[in-house]
Amino acid sequence: MNIYCNQLGMLIEFTYCTSMNEGLPCRNIIGCWKERTDIIALLREKFSGGELRKVFSGPPKSRIERIVESIKKED
Amino acid sequence: MKRKIILDEKDIPKQWYNIQADLPNPVPPPLNPGTGQPITPDMLAPVFPMNLIEQEVSTDRWINIPDEVLEKYLIWRPTPLYRAHFLEKFLGTPARIYFKNEGVSPPGSHKPNTAIAQAYYNKAFGIKRLATETGAGQWGSALSFACNQFGLELKVYMVRISFNQKPYRRIMMETWGAKCVASPSPDTNAGRKFLAQNPEHPGSLGISISEAIEDAVTSKDSRYSLGSVLNHVLLHQTILGLESHKQLASIGEYPDIVIGCAGGGSNFAGLSLPFVRDKIHGKKVKIIAAEPASCPSMTKGSYQYDFGDTAETTPLIAMYTLGHNFIPAPIHAGGLRYHGMAPIVSRLLMDKLIEARAYTQLETFSAGITFAKTEGFIPAPETNHAIACVIEEAKKAKEEGREKVILMNWSGHGIIDLAAYDAYLSGKLQDYVLPDDDIKKLLKDLEKFPKP
């Protein structure tokens, strides 16, 4: 079961969308899969509230945020 | 009837246009959450050369393009502006549709407009090698081409799943002399951490970014390079909009509508910023950013200073977001936000100088097929978002019986993305509801993946 991933520019399997984020789902998974399945119900069934909060609460990090965060780590 | 509007090499623009000089409201700088003060140029110095950081914060309206960069641009620039007669005829529209063909560059997209400039400025600053990440491979191949032109070493961290499944991009990079490795890789602390968890880790863009930055910061004479979002990237891309401006003027045309696809915002900005300038100075022109409905950065959300996480530890930056206090209960549409839009583009949207529209995957592939069947060129999948918008506007012009002039950035070709077209044509991308048995199988498949 494939979907075209806008971030990677390629076809990917559903399992990638559900596990690529250190075992947790990609935060774009709802937008990408909502037309094909009840993705929210599926996520609730599979992941705990805490896990879902970890993925979906707050805005995703921008590139510049990732960059500055990575520089800090190397410091 | 003229099909191609060609700009002579001697007429290539000699300066990039910096919208920051003309913005009615400046883009707020990213802030340090610890101090609430703007992030200073020296904080970015470990990853970018100071000459590019100066461009990042510059408010000079015009910035001279160095001769060394112009010399390389002439390998493929100026790019042709096409009149899409066959698409117009197919749609039966009175609109006159023009597309700027950025697919003629060596790597096949608009990306080298900034890759060439960044390679030059790094070399001028004394840098010997660059590190970067790539997802689909479009940016990695563009920077490989550029580094080769200026004699710089390049290491590209390519998301492993893409590395394994898109060999042609990797081969392009290696042909131009870059070292391309699958990420997570054993070459960095970040990569080793993920490989220890799972030796077959498929990778993600986030991991690749971490590896590339770690590489740049810890290696001698090295810096990092990014192909979207940042102000200097958008600046370099204005070459394509400035050329389009001249090309249309040469035939006595001016667009009613300017359209580009927007992921990180660089190709959209490259085409549109010179026209946004006209709009700021009173010209009537509609400017539309077309984005994926699956990650609608601009068509949803609000503009605000925001923290990247609930612990409020990451830097602040002005973006379209839902706000850091948002907690989904139940899962909210917040899960749909993508935080990757360029701050300049976000500012223009906030100030209503541009508008944004979202298109679904099927709409965009359908539009891409229509384009390929009429104009011949096979577009990159992201370019299809702009084409979907063009078709929508051309049909609207037909309904209104108005001879609108539509300008679009055809940001790249899709020759290396044919697998996506194959999936669309064979029905694999159809929006359908999965049967219960398939869902059960998916849930079972998930058992195989470790959780933190």
Contacts between the chains, C-beta under 8 A, distances in Angstrom:
chain1	res1	chain2	res2	distance
A	1	B	434	7.6
A	1	B	438	7.2
A	1	B	442	7.6
A	2	B	423	5.6
A	2	B	428	5.2
A	2	B	429	7.1
A	3	B	361	7.6
A	3	B	429	7.0
A	4	B	361	5.9
A	4	B	365	7.9
A	4	B	381	6.3
A	4	B	420	5.1
A	4	B	423	6.9
A	4	B	424	7.9
A	4	B	429	6.2
A	6	B	263	6.7
A	6	B	292	4.8
A	6	B	294	6.4
A	6	B	295	6.2
A	6	B	381	7.9
A	6	B	382	7.0
A	7	B	135	5.8
A	7	B	205	5.8
A	7	B	295	7.8
A	8	B	135	4.5
A	8	B	136	5.7
A	8	B	159	6.0
A	8	B	161	6.9
A	8	B	162	5.3
A	8	B	205	7.2
A	9	B	135	6.1
A	9	B	136	2.5
A	9	B	137	7.3
A	9	B	138	6.6
A	9	B	162	7.5
A	9	B	166	7.9
A	9	B	381	6.7
A	9	B	382	7.3
A	9	B	417	6.7
A	10	B	136	6.1
A	10	B	161	7.6
A	10	B	162	5.7
A	10	B	165	6.0
A	10	B	166	5.7
A	10	B	417	7.7
A	10	B	419	7.1
A	10	B	420	7.1
A	11	B	165	7.7
A	11	B	419	5.8
A	11	B	420	6.1
A	11	B	423	5.4
A	11	B	428	7.8
A	12	B	161	6.6
A	14	B	442	5.8
A	14	B	445	7.8
A	15	B	442	7.5
A	15	B	445	5.1
A	15	B	446	6.9
A	15	B	448	7.8
A	15	B	449	7.1
A	16	B	161	6.3
A	16	B	202	5.9
A	18	B	442	7.8
A	18	B	446	5.6
A	18	B	449	7.2
A	19	B	446	7.0
A	19	B	449	3.9
A	20	B	202	6.4
A	20	B	203	7.8
A	20	B	204	4.8
A	21	B	204	6.7
A	21	B	206	7.8
A	22	B	197	7.9
A	22	B	452	5.2
A	23	B	449	5.5
A	23	B	450	5.2
A	23	B	451	4.1
A	23	B	452	5.5
A	24	B	451	7.0
A	24	B	452	7.2
A	26	B	204	7.8
A	27	B	335	5.9
A	27	B	337	7.8
A	28	B	294	6.1
A	28	B	295	4.9
A	28	B	335	7.9
A	28	B	336	7.2
A	28	B	338	6.2
A	29	B	335	7.5
A	30	B	331	6.7
A	30	B	333	8.0
A	30	B	335	4.4
A	30	B	336	5.8
A	31	B	292	7.9
A	31	B	293	6.9
A	31	B	294	3.8
A	31	B	295	5.6
A	31	B	296	7.2
A	31	B	335	7.4
A	31	B	336	4.2
A	32	B	294	4.4
A	32	B	295	7.7
A	35	B	360	7.4
A	35	B	431	3.9
A	36	B	431	6.0
A	36	B	432	6.2
A	36	B	433	6.7
A	36	B	434	5.8
A	37	B	433	6.4
A	37	B	434	4.4
A	37	B	439	6.3
A	40	B	330	7.0
A	40	B	331	5.2
A	42	B	439	6.4
A	42	B	442	7.2
A	42	B	443	7.2
A	43	B	331	6.7
A	44	B	330	7.4
A	44	B	331	7.5
A	45	B	443	6.7
A	46	B	443	6.1
A	46	B	446	5.5
A	51	B	451	7.1
A	52	B	328	7.1
A	52	B	331	6.1
A	53	B	327	6.7
A	53	B	328	7.0
A	55	B	335	7.5
A	56	B	328	4.8
A	56	B	331	5.9
A	56	B	332	7.3
A	56	B	334	6.1
A	56	B	335	4.3
A	57	B	310	5.7
A	57	B	326	6.5
A	57	B	327	5.0
A	57	B	328	6.1
A	57	B	334	7.6
A	58	B	307	7.0
A	58	B	308	7.0
A	58	B	309	5.2
A	58	B	310	5.1
A	58	B	324	5.1
A	58	B	326	6.4
A	59	B	301	8.0
A	59	B	306	5.8
A	59	B	308	6.9
A	59	B	319	7.2
A	59	B	321	3.6
A	59	B	322	5.8
A	59	B	323	7.4
A	59	B	324	6.8
A	59	B	326	7.5
A	59	B	334	7.6
A	59	B	337	5.6
A	59	B	339	5.0
A	60	B	337	6.3
A	60	B	338	6.3
A	60	B	339	4.0
A	60	B	340	7.8
A	61	B	206	7.8
A	61	B	308	4.5
A	61	B	309	7.5
A	61	B	314	6.5
A	61	B	339	6.0
A	62	B	229	7.1
A	62	B	308	7.2
A	62	B	317	5.9
A	62	B	319	5.7
A	62	B	339	4.6
A	62	B	340	6.2
A	63	B	209	7.3
A	63	B	226	6.4
A	63	B	228	7.1
A	63	B	229	4.8
A	63	B	230	7.8
A	63	B	264	7.2
A	63	B	340	6.2
A	64	B	30	5.8
A	64	B	229	6.7
A	64	B	230	7.1
A	64	B	315	7.3
A	64	B	317	5.6
A	65	B	308	4.5
A	65	B	314	5.0
A	65	B	315	5.7
A	65	B	317	6.4
A	65	B	339	7.7
A	66	B	206	6.7
A	66	B	209	5.1
A	66	B	210	7.5
A	66	B	213	7.9
A	67	B	44	7.8
A	67	B	47	6.2
A	67	B	209	7.3
A	67	B	213	6.2
A	67	B	224	7.4
A	67	B	226	7.4
A	68	B	30	7.5
A	68	B	39	6.6
A	68	B	43	7.0
A	68	B	44	7.8
A	68	B	314	7.5
A	68	B	315	4.8
A	69	B	308	7.6
A	69	B	314	5.7
A	69	B	315	7.6
A	70	B	209	6.8
A	70	B	210	5.4
A	70	B	213	3.9
A	70	B	214	6.7
A	70	B	217	7.7
A	71	B	43	7.2
A	71	B	44	7.7
A	71	B	46	5.6
A	71	B	47	6.1
A	71	B	213	6.7
A	71	B	217	6.4
A	73	B	210	7.8
A	73	B	214	7.6
A	74	B	46	7.3
A	74	B	213	7.2
A	74	B	214	5.9
A	74	B	217	4.2
A	74	B	218	6.5
